Amino acid sequence: MLSRRAMLAGGLLGGLGLRAARADVPVIRLGSLPFGTSTWEAAVIKARGLDTANGFQLDAVKLAGNDAARISFIGGQVDTIIGDLLWAARLGNDGQAVRFIPYSTSEGAVMVPADSPIKSLKDLDGKRFGVAGGPLDKNWLLLRAQAKDAAGIDLEHAAEIAYGAPPLITLKLEQGALDAALTYWTYCARLEAKGFRRLVGAEDIMHALGVAGDVSLIGYLFQDTTVKEKPEAVAGFARASRAAKEMLAADPTTWEVVRPLMAAENDATFEALKRDFLSGIPRRPVAAERTDAEKLYAVMSRLGGPRLVGKGAGLPPDLYYDAGRNG
């Protein structure tokens, strides 16, 4: 049975997709980006037969970028994507109910060269500072709040800000065109492997703003209609996701499935990516996640306003997926 399951998983990864799915097994279509870490988890789920063991068939659909992912999700071309908590909350507050399954607590960080004289947030005053994303990026809003509280500076005006896509911002920092940069965790890990250091991490900022534990600001998103139409499959997907993470945490050989997808050019990069992925595994109850997320939502709502959060005054009541209640 295990051999047949492994053969089925391998065949699907090789491109058979939905054609190999049994008619009586519900399919969960995961929209994933080419270099997104959800492809790592999906590969483990398929290679270890965690989808069939949990009563569904996983179909990984490659998407070009974040915009394509959001369009495909809203349009129903995929059942789930990795999405932003704020975006999910905005959809819910606007009447399109979405369920959120915490995926990772790993976030971005402010990175500087190893020999940089920048030692604190106050030292960013007057510096060339890159921000991955735009003015409403959640990590940037949290950093601005912390800089004002801890260092008494308004980074948006105190530093020379350059916004851009994560690869570009990271490259500019490496080239010396920027003094510091706030970028996403996978790029931070790659920079650390090249000798750069973290000035402050998003997780540290969240704690300084009053949250009790690490918060997942990204998660798997499901339309409420999908949860109601395929409750057992969605519950099975949530179990498979947790099982894949636990395998990666407990069994080093599982990373043999993932490493070809990581674009890790050397062992140092591989180990840094592996470390940060594992440290970001969510382990808190949903109620604790929500309590802290509400606090962060209030901060980001104050700084980003309606352009960021829409008309919502808080997180929608049923935003977080609960297998016992929603499934």
N, C-alpha and C positions, 0 to 999 in steps of 0.2 A: 504493500500500500504506500509506504514512504517512497519507494523507488518510483512508482507511478506518479505520485504527487510531484516529486522533484522533476520528472520528465515533463509533466504538464507545465510547471512553472518555467522551466527552461525554454520550452516551445513558445510560450507566450512572450517571454522576453525577446525571443528571436524574431517576433513579428507576427505571430498568428493572431494575437489580439482577441477580439470578440468571437472570431470564428471557432476558437477552441472551447468557448464557454458552453457548458451544458445549458439546455433550454430552461431547466428548472432551478438554476442557480442565478440569483440576482447579481447584476454587475454594478460596481462602483467605478465611475470614470474619474480618475484623478488628473486634473490639469496641472502639469509641472513645467517649470522653466528649465532650459538646457543645463544650467549650472546651479540650479536650486538644490538645497539639501533634501527636499522631499523626494528627489530621485534616488537618494541614498536609501531612505527608508523604504521606498517602493521596491527597490531591488532586493532588500532583505526579505520583505513580505513575500515576494514572488519566489525567491531562491529557497526559502525555508517553508514554502507552502502554507503560510499563515493566513492567506485569504481563504483557500478552500477549507482549511481547518476551522475557520470561523464563519462558514456559510455564505461566502460571496466570492465573486470573481473580480480581481483588481485589473482594471485596464488603464494603463498610464498613457495619457495623451500629451504629447509634447506641444508646448505653446511658445510663441516667440518672445513674449515679454509680459510685464505686469498689466499693461493695458489690454492685451489679448486675453490674459487670464480673467480679468474682471468682466470683459465683454462675454466671454464664453460661459462664465459662471452665471451671470445675470440672464443670459439667453438660454440657459439649460443645455448647452452643448457638453458640459462636464457637470458632474455631481458635486465635486469639491475642489477647492484650491487652497493653497496657503495664503491667508489674507491678514490684513491689518485689523486689530481690534477696533480702532476708531472708525474705519470704513464699515465694518460689520455693524457697529452701533448706529452709524448714520443711516444705513439701509433700514435697520429695524425701526428707528425713530421716524423714518419717512414712510413707513407702512409696509416694507418688504421684509418680512420676518426671516432672520438668519440665525443659525445656531453655530456657536463657536466652541471648538475643542482645542484647549491649549496645546501648542506644538513645541515651543521653545522659549526659555527665558533668556537665552543669549541675545544680546543686543549689540549696539555699536559702542565705540569708544573714541576718545580723542587721542590721536597718535602723534608722536613727535620723534625726530631723530634721536638716536641714543645719546649724542653729545649736546643736545639742545639745552640752552640756558633756561628754557621754560620749565618751571618746577611746580607751578600752581595755576589755577584759573586766572588769577589776577595778572599773571605774566602774559596772558594773551592780549592784553591791552596794547593796541597799535600794531599787532602782528597780522601777517597774511594768513587768513584762516579759511580752510576749505570745508564745505558742508556737503556731504553726499545727500542728494535729494534736493528739495526746494525749501522755501521759507516756512512751509508748514510741516516739514518732516518732524515726526514725533520726538526723535532723539534730540533734535535741534531745539525744540520747544522746552524740553526738560532741561537741557544744558543751560539755556538762557535763564530759566527760573533759578537753577542752582547758582549760576554765576552772579546773579543779582543778590541772592540771599547770602551766599558765602563770601563773595569777593567785592560786592557793592558795585559791580560794573554791568552795563548793558552791552552785552557782546555784539548785538546787532549793529551798534553804532561805534563801539569802542575798537573793534577789530575791522580789518579790511576783508570783507566777506566775499568768497567766491563759491557759488552753488554749481553743482554739476553731478553727472552720473558717477556712481561709486568707482568704476574703473578709471575714469578721467581724474577724479580727485586724488585717488591713490597714486596714480602715475605722477601727477604734479608734485605731490609730497616727496616721492622718491627722487624726482629730478631737482628738488630744491626750490621750486617755484612757489611753494607754500611753506610757512613756518610750522604749521600744525594743521591737522585735519580731523574732522569727525566723520567716520565712515562705518560701514556695516561690519558685523563681527567676522565674517569669512575673510574680508580684506584685512582686518586687523590681525587675524591669525597669520596671514601671509606676510604682512609687514613685520610682525614680531620675529618670524623665521629669518628675516633679513636684517635683524638687529635694531629695529625701531622699538620704542617703548610706549606703554600706555600712560597717559597723563591722568585720565579718569575714565572709568567705564560707565555706561548707562545704568548698569545695575547699582553702582555706588551712588549715582545721582538719585535714583529712585528711593534708596534707603534714606538718603539725606533729606528727601522731601516727605518722609514720614511713613513709608510703607513698611510692613513688618517682615516681608520676605520677598524673594525674587518673583517677578510678575511676568507672565507670558503676554507680550503685546502682539504676538503673531500666533495664528492657530489655523486649524482646518475649518473651513466654512462650509456649511450645508444649508441649502434652502429649507425652510420649515416644511414646505410641501414634499421635499425629498424624504425628510425624516418621517413624515406621516405615511408616505407611499411605500417606503422600504425600511421600516423600523428595525427589523432584524439585521439587515445588511449594514445599516449605519452603525448599529451597536457592535456588529462583528468587525467593522472597519476600525472603530475606536479600540477594541481589544487587540486587533492585529498591530495597530500603531504602537500601543504600549508594549506589546510583546517584542516587536522589532527593536525598540529602544533598549529594552532590558537585555536582549541578546547582544547588542552592540556594547552595552555596559559590562556584561558578565563574561563574554566569550571573545577574546581577541581575534580568533580565527574568522569571526563574522565580518571583520573589516576587510578580509580578502575579497568579499563580494562588493564592497563599497569602493575600495581604493581606486580601481580603474575609472570611476566616475568623478574623482575628486580633483583631477588636474593638479596633483601635488608633485611638483618637479623634484622634490628631494624629501628625505626622511624628516627633516626639521619642519617642513611645511605640513607634511602628513600628520605628524604628532601634534602640532599646534591646532590644526583643524579638528582632529579627533578629540583633543582635550576640551576645546570650547563647545563642541557638539554635545559631549557627554555632560559637561557642567550645566548645560542648558535644559536637560531633561526635566520637565515639570513633575513635581512630586507632592504638591500641596492639594488639599481638598478644594473643590470648586468654590465653596463658600469663602474660603480664605483668599483665593485668587480674585474673586469678585470684589470683596471688601477693599483690597488694595488697588484694584483697577479703578474703582470709583474715585479714589483719592487722586490718582494720576489723571483721570478723565477731567476732574475739576480744574487741575492745573493747566492742562492743555486746552481746555475750553476757554479758560480765562485769557490765555495768550493767543490762541488761534481764532477764537470767535466763531461766528456762524460759517465762515469760509471753510473751517476745518470740521466742525461737528454738526453743521446744519442746525435744525431747529430743536434738537434734543437737549433737555436739561440734565440728562444723566444716561447711564446705560439702560437699554431696554430690559424689562423685567425678566424675560425668558431668553436672554442672549446666550447664556452658557448652556451647552448641551449636558444633559444628565441622563445617562442610559436608563436609570430606574424610572424616571418620570417621562422623558421624551421618547424612549424606546418602547 
